Amino acid sequence: APRAENGRVTGLVVQPQGDGAIFRAAGLRPGDVIRGFNGRPIGSAGDAAAFTNQIVPGARISLEIERGASVVPVAIFLSKS
Protein backbone atom coordinates (compact mmCIF):
# COMPACT_ATOMS: atom_id res chain seq x y z
CA ALA A 1 0.00 0.00 0.00
CA PRO A 2 1.34 3.49 -0.73
CA ARG A 3 2.59 5.51 2.24
CA ALA A 4 1.86 9.22 2.03
CA GLU A 5 3.32 12.09 4.05
CA ASN A 6 2.02 15.62 3.58
CA GLY A 7 0.04 14.47 0.54
CA ARG A 8 3.08 12.92 -1.20
CA VAL A 9 3.77 9.24 -1.76
CA THR A 10 6.98 8.41 0.12
CA GLY A 11 7.10 4.64 -0.29
CA LEU A 12 5.18 1.39 -0.32
CA VAL A 13 4.29 -0.39 2.94
CA VAL A 14 4.57 -4.15 2.48
CA GLN A 15 2.74 -6.99 4.22
CA PRO A 16 3.02 -10.75 3.61
CA GLN A 17 0.35 -12.73 1.84
CA GLY A 18 -0.55 -16.35 2.55
CA ASP A 19 1.91 -18.00 4.94
CA GLY A 20 4.54 -15.30 4.25
CA ALA A 21 7.33 -17.77 3.38
CA ILE A 22 8.25 -16.06 0.09
CA PHE A 23 8.03 -12.67 1.76
CA ARG A 24 10.50 -13.72 4.50
CA ALA A 25 12.75 -15.48 1.97
CA ALA A 26 13.05 -12.17 0.10
CA GLY A 27 14.35 -10.55 3.30
CA LEU A 28 11.23 -8.50 3.97
CA ARG A 29 9.40 -7.96 7.25
CA PRO A 30 5.79 -6.87 7.87
CA GLY A 31 5.58 -3.08 7.90
CA ASP A 32 8.77 -2.53 5.88
CA VAL A 33 8.53 0.49 3.61
CA ILE A 34 10.05 0.25 0.14
CA ARG A 35 11.53 3.72 -0.42
CA GLY A 36 13.23 2.97 -3.70
CA PHE A 37 14.02 0.29 -6.25
CA ASN A 38 16.93 -0.16 -8.64
CA GLY A 39 18.33 3.20 -7.52
CA ARG A 40 15.07 5.05 -8.17
CA PRO A 41 13.13 6.65 -5.28
CA ILE A 42 9.40 6.09 -4.91
CA GLY A 43 7.94 9.59 -4.70
CA SER A 44 4.66 9.35 -6.59
CA ALA A 45 1.87 7.00 -7.58
CA GLY A 46 3.58 6.68 -10.98
CA ASP A 47 6.80 5.52 -9.30
CA ALA A 48 4.80 2.97 -7.31
CA ALA A 49 3.23 1.68 -10.54
CA ALA A 50 6.66 1.51 -12.21
CA PHE A 51 7.89 -0.60 -9.31
CA THR A 52 5.00 -3.06 -9.55
CA ASN A 53 5.68 -3.40 -13.29
CA GLN A 54 9.21 -4.63 -12.40
CA ILE A 55 7.80 -7.63 -10.50
CA VAL A 56 8.09 -10.23 -13.26
CA PRO A 57 9.64 -13.70 -13.37
CA GLY A 58 13.41 -13.54 -13.78
CA ALA A 59 13.73 -9.95 -12.53
CA ARG A 60 16.55 -8.84 -10.25
CA ILE A 61 15.48 -5.96 -8.07
CA SER A 62 17.47 -3.95 -5.53
CA LEU A 63 15.33 -2.32 -2.87
CA GLU A 64 15.91 0.44 -0.37
CA ILE A 65 13.88 -0.56 2.68
CA GLU A 66 12.95 1.63 5.64
CA ARG A 67 12.71 -0.61 8.70
CA GLY A 68 11.97 1.38 11.83
CA ALA A 69 14.67 4.03 12.13
CA SER A 70 17.04 2.21 9.75
CA VAL A 71 17.37 2.01 5.99
CA VAL A 72 18.57 -1.35 4.68
CA PRO A 73 19.34 -2.61 1.17
CA VAL A 74 17.59 -5.79 0.02
CA ALA A 75 18.36 -7.56 -3.26
CA ILE A 76 15.86 -10.06 -4.63
CA PHE A 77 15.76 -12.37 -7.62
CA LEU A 78 12.35 -13.46 -8.85
CA SER A 79 12.56 -17.05 -10.05
CA LYS A 80 11.23 -17.88 -13.50
CA SER A 81 9.41 -20.96 -12.23
PyMOL Python script that loads the backbone (N, CA, C, O; Angstrom):
from pymol import cmd

cmd.read_pdbstr("""\
ATOM      1  N   ALA A   1       0.849  -1.180   0.000  1.00  0.00           N
ATOM      2  CA  ALA A   1       0.000   0.000   0.000  1.00  0.00           C
ATOM      3  C   ALA A   1       0.894   1.243   0.000  1.00  0.00           C
ATOM      4  O   ALA A   1       1.921   1.251   0.680  1.00  0.00           O
ATOM      5  N   PRO A   2       0.539   2.268  -0.729  1.00  0.00           N
ATOM      6  CA  PRO A   2       1.341   3.495  -0.734  1.00  0.00           C
ATOM      7  C   PRO A   2       1.347   4.161   0.645  1.00  0.00           C
ATOM      8  O   PRO A   2       0.332   4.179   1.341  1.00  0.00           O
ATOM      9  N   ARG A   3       2.497   4.703   1.025  1.00  0.00           N
ATOM     10  CA  ARG A   3       2.586   5.507   2.241  1.00  0.00           C
ATOM     11  C   ARG A   3       2.689   6.959   1.795  1.00  0.00           C
ATOM     12  O   ARG A   3       3.501   7.300   0.934  1.00  0.00           O
ATOM     13  N   ALA A   4       1.863   7.805   2.388  1.00  0.00           N
ATOM     14  CA  ALA A   4       1.864   9.225   2.030  1.00  0.00           C
ATOM     15  C   ALA A   4       2.209  10.060   3.256  1.00  0.00           C
ATOM     16  O   ALA A   4       1.785   9.761   4.372  1.00  0.00           O
ATOM     17  N   GLU A   5       2.981  11.101   3.026  1.00  0.00           N
ATOM     18  CA  GLU A   5       3.315  12.087   4.046  1.00  0.00           C
ATOM     19  C   GLU A   5       3.113  13.453   3.427  1.00  0.00           C
ATOM     20  O   GLU A   5       3.671  13.754   2.372  1.00  0.00           O
ATOM     21  N   ASN A   6       2.319  14.278   4.079  1.00  0.00           N
ATOM     22  CA  ASN A   6       2.019  15.620   3.584  1.00  0.00           C
ATOM     23  C   ASN A   6       1.489  15.583   2.148  1.00  0.00           C
ATOM     24  O   ASN A   6       1.821  16.443   1.333  1.00  0.00           O
ATOM     25  N   GLY A   7       0.660  14.576   1.851  1.00  0.00           N
ATOM     26  CA  GLY A   7       0.041  14.472   0.544  1.00  0.00           C
ATOM     27  C   GLY A   7       0.925  13.900  -0.549  1.00  0.00           C
ATOM     28  O   GLY A   7       0.502  13.832  -1.704  1.00  0.00           O
ATOM     29  N   ARG A   8       2.153  13.484  -0.212  1.00  0.00           N
ATOM     30  CA  ARG A   8       3.081  12.921  -1.197  1.00  0.00           C
ATOM     31  C   ARG A   8       3.324  11.453  -0.896  1.00  0.00           C
ATOM     32  O   ARG A   8       3.441  11.066   0.267  1.00  0.00           O
ATOM     33  N   VAL A   9       3.400  10.639  -1.929  1.00  0.00           N
ATOM     34  CA  VAL A   9       3.771   9.238  -1.761  1.00  0.00           C
ATOM     35  C   VAL A   9       5.256   9.195  -1.412  1.00  0.00           C
ATOM     36  O   VAL A   9       6.085   9.783  -2.105  1.00  0.00           O
ATOM     37  N   THR A  10       5.581   8.484  -0.319  1.00  0.00           N
ATOM     38  CA  THR A  10       6.979   8.406   0.121  1.00  0.00           C
ATOM     39  C   THR A  10       7.480   6.969   0.181  1.00  0.00           C
ATOM     40  O   THR A  10       8.591   6.717   0.648  1.00  0.00           O
ATOM     41  N   GLY A  11       6.677   6.035  -0.283  1.00  0.00           N
ATOM     42  CA  GLY A  11       7.099   4.644  -0.289  1.00  0.00           C
ATOM     43  C   GLY A  11       5.910   3.714  -0.340  1.00  0.00           C
ATOM     44  O   GLY A  11       4.759   4.144  -0.418  1.00  0.00           O
ATOM     45  N   LEU A  12       6.212   2.430  -0.295  1.00  0.00           N
ATOM     46  CA  LEU A  12       5.180   1.395  -0.320  1.00  0.00           C
ATOM     47  C   LEU A  12       5.333   0.536   0.928  1.00  0.00           C
ATOM     48  O   LEU A  12       6.391  -0.052   1.147  1.00  0.00           O
ATOM     49  N   VAL A  13       4.290   0.457   1.746  1.00  0.00           N
ATOM     50  CA  VAL A  13       4.294  -0.386   2.938  1.00  0.00           C
ATOM     51  C   VAL A  13       3.959  -1.803   2.493  1.00  0.00           C
ATOM     52  O   VAL A  13       2.981  -2.017   1.776  1.00  0.00           O
ATOM     53  N   VAL A  14       4.771  -2.774   2.919  1.00  0.00           N
ATOM     54  CA  VAL A  14       4.569  -4.153   2.481  1.00  0.00           C
ATOM     55  C   VAL A  14       4.094  -5.037   3.628  1.00  0.00           C
ATOM     56  O   VAL A  14       4.475  -4.846   4.782  1.00  0.00           O
ATOM     57  N   GLN A  15       3.261  -5.998   3.286  1.00  0.00           N
ATOM     58  CA  GLN A  15       2.743  -6.990   4.217  1.00  0.00           C
ATOM     59  C   GLN A  15       2.757  -8.338   3.507  1.00  0.00           C
ATOM     60  O   GLN A  15       2.544  -8.397   2.296  1.00  0.00           O
ATOM     61  N   PRO A  16       3.004  -9.425   4.245  1.00  0.00           N
ATOM     62  CA  PRO A  16       3.023 -10.749   3.610  1.00  0.00           C
ATOM     63  C   PRO A  16       1.630 -11.199   3.209  1.00  0.00           C
ATOM     64  O   PRO A  16       0.625 -10.745   3.756  1.00  0.00           O
ATOM     65  N   GLN A  17       1.597 -12.098   2.245  1.00  0.00           N
ATOM     66  CA  GLN A  17       0.347 -12.733   1.836  1.00  0.00           C
ATOM     67  C   GLN A  17       0.500 -14.226   2.076  1.00  0.00           C
ATOM     68  O   GLN A  17       1.614 -14.749   2.065  1.00  0.00           O
ATOM     69  N   GLY A  18      -0.605 -14.907   2.291  1.00  0.00           N
ATOM     70  CA  GLY A  18      -0.545 -16.347   2.546  1.00  0.00           C
ATOM     71  C   GLY A  18       0.258 -16.630   3.798  1.00  0.00           C
ATOM     72  O   GLY A  18       0.102 -15.936   4.803  1.00  0.00           O
ATOM     73  N   ASP A  19       1.124 -17.648   3.753  1.00  0.00           N
ATOM     74  CA  ASP A  19       1.908 -17.998   4.939  1.00  0.00           C
ATOM     75  C   ASP A  19       3.138 -17.108   5.112  1.00  0.00           C
ATOM     76  O   ASP A  19       3.816 -17.200   6.135  1.00  0.00           O
ATOM     77  N   GLY A  20       3.439 -16.259   4.147  1.00  0.00           N
ATOM     78  CA  GLY A  20       4.536 -15.301   4.252  1.00  0.00           C
ATOM     79  C   GLY A  20       5.918 -15.869   3.997  1.00  0.00           C
ATOM     80  O   GLY A  20       6.908 -15.158   4.168  1.00  0.00           O
ATOM     81  N   ALA A  21       6.020 -17.146   3.586  1.00  0.00           N
ATOM     82  CA  ALA A  21       7.332 -17.768   3.376  1.00  0.00           C
ATOM     83  C   ALA A  21       8.143 -17.052   2.301  1.00  0.00           C
ATOM     84  O   ALA A  21       9.328 -16.786   2.501  1.00  0.00           O
ATOM     85  N   ILE A  22       7.533 -16.743   1.180  1.00  0.00           N
ATOM     86  CA  ILE A  22       8.246 -16.062   0.091  1.00  0.00           C
ATOM     87  C   ILE A  22       8.648 -14.658   0.531  1.00  0.00           C
ATOM     88  O   ILE A  22       9.744 -14.193   0.218  1.00  0.00           O
ATOM     89  N   PHE A  23       7.786 -14.009   1.233  1.00  0.00           N
ATOM     90  CA  PHE A  23       8.032 -12.666   1.760  1.00  0.00           C
ATOM     91  C   PHE A  23       9.284 -12.672   2.643  1.00  0.00           C
ATOM     92  O   PHE A  23      10.177 -11.843   2.466  1.00  0.00           O
ATOM     93  N   ARG A  24       9.343 -13.615   3.598  1.00  0.00           N
ATOM     94  CA  ARG A  24      10.497 -13.718   4.499  1.00  0.00           C
ATOM     95  C   ARG A  24      11.751 -14.128   3.735  1.00  0.00           C
ATOM     96  O   ARG A  24      12.841 -13.634   4.021  1.00  0.00           O
ATOM     97  N   ALA A  25      11.602 -15.031   2.762  1.00  0.00           N
ATOM     98  CA  ALA A  25      12.754 -15.477   1.975  1.00  0.00           C
ATOM     99  C   ALA A  25      13.369 -14.320   1.191  1.00  0.00           C
ATOM    100  O   ALA A  25      14.571 -14.317   0.925  1.00  0.00           O
ATOM    101  N   ALA A  26      12.553 -13.345   0.824  1.00  0.00           N
ATOM    102  CA  ALA A  26      13.048 -12.170   0.100  1.00  0.00           C
ATOM    103  C   ALA A  26      13.738 -11.180   1.032  1.00  0.00           C
ATOM    104  O   ALA A  26      14.297 -10.184   0.572  1.00  0.00           O
ATOM    105  N   GLY A  27      13.705 -11.445   2.349  1.00  0.00           N
ATOM    106  CA  GLY A  27      14.350 -10.551   3.303  1.00  0.00           C
ATOM    107  C   GLY A  27      13.472  -9.425   3.781  1.00  0.00           C
ATOM    108  O   GLY A  27      13.967  -8.447   4.339  1.00  0.00           O
ATOM    109  N   LEU A  28      12.166  -9.545   3.570  1.00  0.00           N
ATOM    110  CA  LEU A  28      11.231  -8.500   3.971  1.00  0.00           C
ATOM    111  C   LEU A  28      10.571  -8.850   5.296  1.00  0.00           C
ATOM    112  O   LEU A  28      10.474 -10.017   5.675  1.00  0.00           O
ATOM    113  N   ARG A  29      10.118  -7.806   5.996  1.00  0.00           N
ATOM    114  CA  ARG A  29       9.396  -7.965   7.254  1.00  0.00           C
ATOM    115  C   ARG A  29       8.099  -7.162   7.176  1.00  0.00           C
ATOM    116  O   ARG A  29       8.044  -6.134   6.502  1.00  0.00           O
ATOM    117  N   PRO A  30       7.049  -7.634   7.869  1.00  0.00           N
ATOM    118  CA  PRO A  30       5.792  -6.874   7.868  1.00  0.00           C
ATOM    119  C   PRO A  30       6.034  -5.432   8.310  1.00  0.00           C
ATOM    120  O   PRO A  30       6.739  -5.179   9.287  1.00  0.00           O
ATOM    121  N   GLY A  31       5.440  -4.497   7.575  1.00  0.00           N
ATOM    122  CA  GLY A  31       5.580  -3.083   7.900  1.00  0.00           C
ATOM    123  C   GLY A  31       6.780  -2.406   7.269  1.00  0.00           C
ATOM    124  O   GLY A  31       6.917  -1.187   7.373  1.00  0.00           O
ATOM    125  N   ASP A  32       7.669  -3.171   6.607  1.00  0.00           N
ATOM    126  CA  ASP A  32       8.770  -2.531   5.882  1.00  0.00           C
ATOM    127  C   ASP A  32       8.193  -1.547   4.876  1.00  0.00           C
ATOM    128  O   ASP A  32       7.094  -1.744   4.358  1.00  0.00           O
ATOM    129  N   VAL A  33       8.944  -0.493   4.606  1.00  0.00           N
ATOM    130  CA  VAL A  33       8.534   0.488   3.609  1.00  0.00           C
ATOM    131  C   VAL A  33       9.575   0.494   2.496  1.00  0.00           C
ATOM    132  O   VAL A  33      10.747   0.784   2.737  1.00  0.00           O
ATOM    133  N   ILE A  34       9.150   0.175   1.289  1.00  0.00           N
ATOM    134  CA  ILE A  34      10.047   0.249   0.138  1.00  0.00           C
ATOM    135  C   ILE A  34      10.136   1.718  -0.263  1.00  0.00           C
ATOM    136  O   ILE A  34       9.157   2.308  -0.720  1.00  0.00           O
ATOM    137  N   ARG A  35      11.323   2.301  -0.085  1.00  0.00           N
ATOM    138  CA  ARG A  35      11.533   3.719  -0.416  1.00  0.00           C
ATOM    139  C   ARG A  35      12.076   3.920  -1.814  1.00  0.00           C
ATOM    140  O   ARG A  35      11.960   5.003  -2.387  1.00  0.00           O
ATOM    141  N   GLY A  36      12.674   2.863  -2.363  1.00  0.00           N
ATOM    142  CA  GLY A  36      13.231   2.973  -3.699  1.00  0.00           C
ATOM    143  C   GLY A  36      13.534   1.602  -4.256  1.00  0.00           C
ATOM    144  O   GLY A  36      13.621   0.621  -3.517  1.00  0.00           O
ATOM    145  N   PHE A  37      13.695   1.541  -5.572  1.00  0.00           N
ATOM    146  CA  PHE A  37      14.019   0.289  -6.246  1.00  0.00           C
ATOM    147  C   PHE A  37      14.961   0.577  -7.401  1.00  0.00           C
ATOM    148  O   PHE A  37      14.795   1.554  -8.131  1.00  0.00           O
ATOM    149  N   ASN A  38      15.954  -0.291  -7.554  1.00  0.00           N
ATOM    150  CA  ASN A  38      16.933  -0.161  -8.637  1.00  0.00           C
ATOM    151  C   ASN A  38      17.495   1.262  -8.736  1.00  0.00           C
ATOM    152  O   ASN A  38      17.689   1.793  -9.830  1.00  0.00           O
ATOM    153  N   GLY A  39      17.751   1.864  -7.570  1.00  0.00           N
ATOM    154  CA  GLY A  39      18.333   3.197  -7.519  1.00  0.00           C
ATOM    155  C   GLY A  39      17.365   4.335  -7.766  1.00  0.00           C
ATOM    156  O   GLY A  39      17.781   5.489  -7.866  1.00  0.00           O
ATOM    157  N   ARG A  40      16.090   4.031  -7.866  1.00  0.00           N
ATOM    158  CA  ARG A  40      15.071   5.049  -8.168  1.00  0.00           C
ATOM    159  C   ARG A  40      14.143   5.230  -6.957  1.00  0.00           C
ATOM    160  O   ARG A  40      13.542   4.256  -6.505  1.00  0.00           O
ATOM    161  N   PRO A  41      14.013   6.446  -6.426  1.00  0.00           N
ATOM    162  CA  PRO A  41      13.132   6.646  -5.276  1.00  0.00           C
ATOM    163  C   PRO A  41      11.658   6.513  -5.662  1.00  0.00           C
ATOM    164  O   PRO A  41      11.276   6.762  -6.805  1.00  0.00           O
ATOM    165  N   ILE A  42      10.854   6.123  -4.702  1.00  0.00           N
ATOM    166  CA  ILE A  42       9.404   6.089  -4.912  1.00  0.00           C
ATOM    167  C   ILE A  42       8.847   7.373  -4.301  1.00  0.00           C
ATOM    168  O   ILE A  42       8.813   7.526  -3.080  1.00  0.00           O
ATOM    169  N   GLY A  43       8.414   8.285  -5.156  1.00  0.00           N
ATOM    170  CA  GLY A  43       7.939   9.588  -4.705  1.00  0.00           C
ATOM    171  C   GLY A  43       6.598   9.982  -5.283  1.00  0.00           C
ATOM    172  O   GLY A  43       6.136  11.107  -5.094  1.00  0.00           O
ATOM    173  N   SER A  44       5.964   9.038  -6.001  1.00  0.00           N
ATOM    174  CA  SER A  44       4.657   9.348  -6.589  1.00  0.00           C
ATOM    175  C   SER A  44       3.921   8.051  -6.882  1.00  0.00           C
ATOM    176  O   SER A  44       4.501   6.967  -6.826  1.00  0.00           O
ATOM    177  N   ALA A  45       2.653   8.174  -7.192  1.00  0.00           N
ATOM    178  CA  ALA A  45       1.867   6.998  -7.578  1.00  0.00           C
ATOM    179  C   ALA A  45       2.446   6.379  -8.853  1.00  0.00           C
ATOM    180  O   ALA A  45       2.413   5.158  -9.011  1.00  0.00           O
ATOM    181  N   GLY A  46       2.967   7.188  -9.748  1.00  0.00           N
ATOM    182  CA  GLY A  46       3.580   6.685 -10.979  1.00  0.00           C
ATOM    183  C   GLY A  46       4.820   5.853 -10.689  1.00  0.00           C
ATOM    184  O   GLY A  46       5.054   4.832 -11.335  1.00  0.00           O
ATOM    185  N   ASP A  47       5.624   6.295  -9.705  1.00  0.00           N
ATOM    186  CA  ASP A  47       6.799   5.523  -9.305  1.00  0.00           C
ATOM    187  C   ASP A  47       6.376   4.186  -8.707  1.00  0.00           C
ATOM    188  O   ASP A  47       7.005   3.159  -8.962  1.00  0.00           O
ATOM    189  N   ALA A  48       5.307   4.202  -7.912  1.00  0.00           N
ATOM    190  CA  ALA A  48       4.801   2.967  -7.314  1.00  0.00           C
ATOM    191  C   ALA A  48       4.351   2.003  -8.401  1.00  0.00           C
ATOM    192  O   ALA A  48       4.609   0.803  -8.314  1.00  0.00           O
ATOM    193  N   ALA A  49       3.682   2.521  -9.420  1.00  0.00           N
ATOM    194  CA  ALA A  49       3.232   1.683 -10.537  1.00  0.00           C
ATOM    195  C   ALA A  49       4.430   1.146 -11.309  1.00  0.00           C
ATOM    196  O   ALA A  49       4.420  -0.012 -11.727  1.00  0.00           O
ATOM    197  N   ALA A  50       5.453   1.959 -11.505  1.00  0.00           N
ATOM    198  CA  ALA A  50       6.656   1.512 -12.213  1.00  0.00           C
ATOM    199  C   ALA A  50       7.323   0.378 -11.446  1.00  0.00           C
ATOM    200  O   ALA A  50       7.836  -0.566 -12.048  1.00  0.00           O
ATOM    201  N   PHE A  51       7.315   0.469 -10.113  1.00  0.00           N
ATOM    202  CA  PHE A  51       7.886  -0.605  -9.305  1.00  0.00           C
ATOM    203  C   PHE A  51       7.102  -1.899  -9.496  1.00  0.00           C
ATOM    204  O   PHE A  51       7.698  -2.953  -9.716  1.00  0.00           O
ATOM    205  N   THR A  52       5.790  -1.835  -9.417  1.00  0.00           N
ATOM    206  CA  THR A  52       5.001  -3.063  -9.548  1.00  0.00           C
ATOM    207  C   THR A  52       5.169  -3.678 -10.937  1.00  0.00           C
ATOM    208  O   THR A  52       5.046  -4.894 -11.084  1.00  0.00           O
ATOM    209  N   ASN A  53       5.446  -2.873 -11.947  1.00  0.00           N
ATOM    210  CA  ASN A  53       5.682  -3.403 -13.293  1.00  0.00           C
ATOM    211  C   ASN A  53       7.003  -4.167 -13.386  1.00  0.00           C
ATOM    212  O   ASN A  53       7.200  -4.957 -14.310  1.00  0.00           O
ATOM    213  N   GLN A  54       7.913  -3.934 -12.425  1.00  0.00           N
ATOM    214  CA  GLN A  54       9.209  -4.630 -12.401  1.00  0.00           C
ATOM    215  C   GLN A  54       9.089  -6.037 -11.815  1.00  0.00           C
ATOM    216  O   GLN A  54      10.013  -6.838 -11.954  1.00  0.00           O
ATOM    217  N   ILE A  55       7.976  -6.348 -11.169  1.00  0.00           N
ATOM    218  CA  ILE A  55       7.802  -7.633 -10.499  1.00  0.00           C
ATOM    219  C   ILE A  55       7.350  -8.664 -11.526  1.00  0.00           C
ATOM    220  O   ILE A  55       6.161  -8.943 -11.683  1.00  0.00           O
ATOM    221  N   VAL A  56       8.336  -9.218 -12.217  1.00  0.00           N
ATOM    222  CA  VAL A  56       8.088 -10.226 -13.256  1.00  0.00           C
ATOM    223  C   VAL A  56       9.079 -11.371 -13.067  1.00  0.00           C
ATOM    224  O   VAL A  56      10.168 -11.160 -12.534  1.00  0.00           O
ATOM    225  N   PRO A  57       8.721 -12.574 -13.494  1.00  0.00           N
ATOM    226  CA  PRO A  57       9.644 -13.704 -13.365  1.00  0.00           C
ATOM    227  C   PRO A  57      10.997 -13.399 -14.008  1.00  0.00           C
ATOM    228  O   PRO A  57      11.073 -12.874 -15.119  1.00  0.00           O
ATOM    229  N   GLY A  58      12.051 -13.740 -13.285  1.00  0.00           N
ATOM    230  CA  GLY A  58      13.407 -13.536 -13.780  1.00  0.00           C
ATOM    231  C   GLY A  58      14.008 -12.180 -13.447  1.00  0.00           C
ATOM    232  O   GLY A  58      15.182 -11.942 -13.732  1.00  0.00           O
ATOM    233  N   ALA A  59      13.226 -11.287 -12.848  1.00  0.00           N
ATOM    234  CA  ALA A  59      13.725  -9.952 -12.534  1.00  0.00           C
ATOM    235  C   ALA A  59      14.673  -9.970 -11.337  1.00  0.00           C
ATOM    236  O   ALA A  59      14.500 -10.746 -10.397  1.00  0.00           O
ATOM    237  N   ARG A  60      15.667  -9.108 -11.394  1.00  0.00           N
ATOM    238  CA  ARG A  60      16.552  -8.845 -10.252  1.00  0.00           C
ATOM    239  C   ARG A  60      16.249  -7.415  -9.825  1.00  0.00           C
ATOM    240  O   ARG A  60      16.330  -6.479 -10.620  1.00  0.00           O
ATOM    241  N   ILE A  61      15.899  -7.272  -8.560  1.00  0.00           N
ATOM    242  CA  ILE A  61      15.479  -5.956  -8.068  1.00  0.00           C
ATOM    243  C   ILE A  61      16.260  -5.622  -6.800  1.00  0.00           C
ATOM    244  O   ILE A  61      16.334  -6.434  -5.878  1.00  0.00           O
ATOM    245  N   SER A  62      16.839  -4.428  -6.760  1.00  0.00           N
ATOM    246  CA  SER A  62      17.470  -3.953  -5.533  1.00  0.00           C
ATOM    247  C   SER A  62      16.514  -2.949  -4.888  1.00  0.00           C
ATOM    248  O   SER A  62      16.013  -2.030  -5.536  1.00  0.00           O
ATOM    249  N   LEU A  63      16.281  -3.153  -3.604  1.00  0.00           N
ATOM    250  CA  LEU A  63      15.327  -2.323  -2.871  1.00  0.00           C
ATOM    251  C   LEU A  63      16.031  -1.527  -1.790  1.00  0.00           C
ATOM    252  O   LEU A  63      17.017  -1.979  -1.208  1.00  0.00           O
ATOM    253  N   GLU A  64      15.514  -0.340  -1.528  1.00  0.00           N
ATOM    254  CA  GLU A  64      15.911   0.443  -0.366  1.00  0.00           C
ATOM    255  C   GLU A  64      14.735   0.371   0.594  1.00  0.00           C
ATOM    256  O   GLU A  64      13.657   0.895   0.313  1.00  0.00           O
ATOM    257  N   ILE A  65      14.952  -0.287   1.735  1.00  0.00           N
ATOM    258  CA  ILE A  65      13.878  -0.559   2.678  1.00  0.00           C
ATOM    259  C   ILE A  65      14.050   0.275   3.940  1.00  0.00           C
ATOM    260  O   ILE A  65      15.130   0.312   4.529  1.00  0.00           O
ATOM    261  N   GLU A  66      12.978   0.943   4.349  1.00  0.00           N
ATOM    262  CA  GLU A  66      12.949   1.630   5.638  1.00  0.00           C
ATOM    263  C   GLU A  66      12.358   0.641   6.641  1.00  0.00           C
ATOM    264  O   GLU A  66      11.236   0.162   6.479  1.00  0.00           O
ATOM    265  N   ARG A  67      13.131   0.349   7.668  1.00  0.00           N
ATOM    266  CA  ARG A  67      12.707  -0.608   8.699  1.00  0.00           C
ATOM    267  C   ARG A  67      12.923   0.080  10.035  1.00  0.00           C
ATOM    268  O   ARG A  67      14.043   0.139  10.543  1.00  0.00           O
ATOM    269  N   GLY A  68      11.832   0.603  10.601  1.00  0.00           N
ATOM    270  CA  GLY A  68      11.970   1.384  11.830  1.00  0.00           C
ATOM    271  C   GLY A  68      12.772   2.636  11.536  1.00  0.00           C
ATOM    272  O   GLY A  68      12.443   3.394  10.624  1.00  0.00           O
ATOM    273  N   ALA A  69      13.838   2.852  12.319  1.00  0.00           N
ATOM    274  CA  ALA A  69      14.674   4.034  12.130  1.00  0.00           C
ATOM    275  C   ALA A  69      15.833   3.781  11.175  1.00  0.00           C
ATOM    276  O   ALA A  69      16.638   4.680  10.932  1.00  0.00           O
ATOM    277  N   SER A  70      15.927   2.569  10.631  1.00  0.00           N
ATOM    278  CA  SER A  70      17.041   2.214   9.750  1.00  0.00           C
ATOM    279  C   SER A  70      16.606   2.119   8.295  1.00  0.00           C
ATOM    280  O   SER A  70      15.429   1.933   7.985  1.00  0.00           O
ATOM    281  N   VAL A  71      17.593   2.251   7.414  1.00  0.00           N
ATOM    282  CA  VAL A  71      17.373   2.013   5.989  1.00  0.00           C
ATOM    283  C   VAL A  71      18.322   0.888   5.600  1.00  0.00           C
ATOM    284  O   VAL A  71      19.531   0.981   5.808  1.00  0.00           O
ATOM    285  N   VAL A  72      17.756  -0.187   5.028  1.00  0.00           N
ATOM    286  CA  VAL A  72      18.570  -1.353   4.681  1.00  0.00           C
ATOM    287  C   VAL A  72      18.385  -1.703   3.208  1.00  0.00           C
ATOM    288  O   VAL A  72      17.290  -1.564   2.664  1.00  0.00           O
ATOM    289  N   PRO A  73      19.460  -2.157   2.565  1.00  0.00           N
ATOM    290  CA  PRO A  73      19.337  -2.611   1.173  1.00  0.00           C
ATOM    291  C   PRO A  73      18.889  -4.072   1.157  1.00  0.00           C
ATOM    292  O   PRO A  73      19.319  -4.873   1.987  1.00  0.00           O
ATOM    293  N   VAL A  74      18.034  -4.402   0.218  1.00  0.00           N
ATOM    294  CA  VAL A  74      17.586  -5.788   0.017  1.00  0.00           C
ATOM    295  C   VAL A  74      17.637  -6.059  -1.476  1.00  0.00           C
ATOM    296  O   VAL A  74      17.082  -5.298  -2.269  1.00  0.00           O
ATOM    297  N   ALA A  75      18.303  -7.144  -1.860  1.00  0.00           N
ATOM    298  CA  ALA A  75      18.355  -7.563  -3.261  1.00  0.00           C
ATOM    299  C   ALA A  75      17.547  -8.829  -3.403  1.00  0.00           C
ATOM    300  O   ALA A  75      17.711  -9.769  -2.624  1.00  0.00           O
ATOM    301  N   ILE A  76      16.664  -8.862  -4.405  1.00  0.00           N
ATOM    302  CA  ILE A  76      15.862 -10.060  -4.630  1.00  0.00           C
ATOM    303  C   ILE A  76      15.955 -10.490  -6.091  1.00  0.00           C
ATOM    304  O   ILE A  76      16.139  -9.672  -6.992  1.00  0.00           O
ATOM    305  N   PHE A  77      15.822 -11.782  -6.292  1.00  0.00           N
ATOM    306  CA  PHE A  77      15.759 -12.368  -7.619  1.00  0.00           C
ATOM    307  C   PHE A  77      14.455 -13.130  -7.702  1.00  0.00           C
ATOM    308  O   PHE A  77      14.194 -14.004  -6.875  1.00  0.00           O
ATOM    309  N   LEU A  78      13.638 -12.814  -8.681  1.00  0.00           N
ATOM    310  CA  LEU A  78      12.347 -13.461  -8.855  1.00  0.00           C
ATOM    311  C   LEU A  78      12.508 -14.640  -9.812  1.00  0.00           C
ATOM    312  O   LEU A  78      12.743 -14.458 -11.006  1.00  0.00           O
ATOM    313  N   SER A  79      12.379 -15.828  -9.279  1.00  0.00           N
ATOM    314  CA  SER A  79      12.561 -17.050 -10.054  1.00  0.00           C
ATOM    315  C   SER A  79      11.610 -17.087 -11.240  1.00  0.00           C
ATOM    316  O   SER A  79      10.504 -16.550 -11.192  1.00  0.00           O
ATOM    317  N   LYS A  80      12.069 -17.735 -12.305  1.00  0.00           N
ATOM    318  CA  LYS A  80      11.226 -17.876 -13.497  1.00  0.00           C
ATOM    319  C   LYS A  80      10.210 -18.994 -13.364  1.00  0.00           C
ATOM    320  O   LYS A  80       9.278 -19.078 -14.163  1.00  0.00           O
ATOM    321  N   SER A  81      10.373 -19.846 -12.379  1.00  0.00           N
ATOM    322  CA  SER A  81       9.413 -20.961 -12.234  1.00  0.00           C
ATOM    323  C   SER A  81       8.434 -20.715 -11.122  1.00  0.00           C
ATOM    324  O   SER A  81       7.565 -21.549 -10.869  1.00  0.00           O
TER     325      SER A  81
END
""", "prot")
cmd.dss("prot")
cmd.show_as("cartoon", "prot")
cmd.util.cbc("prot")
cmd.orient("prot")
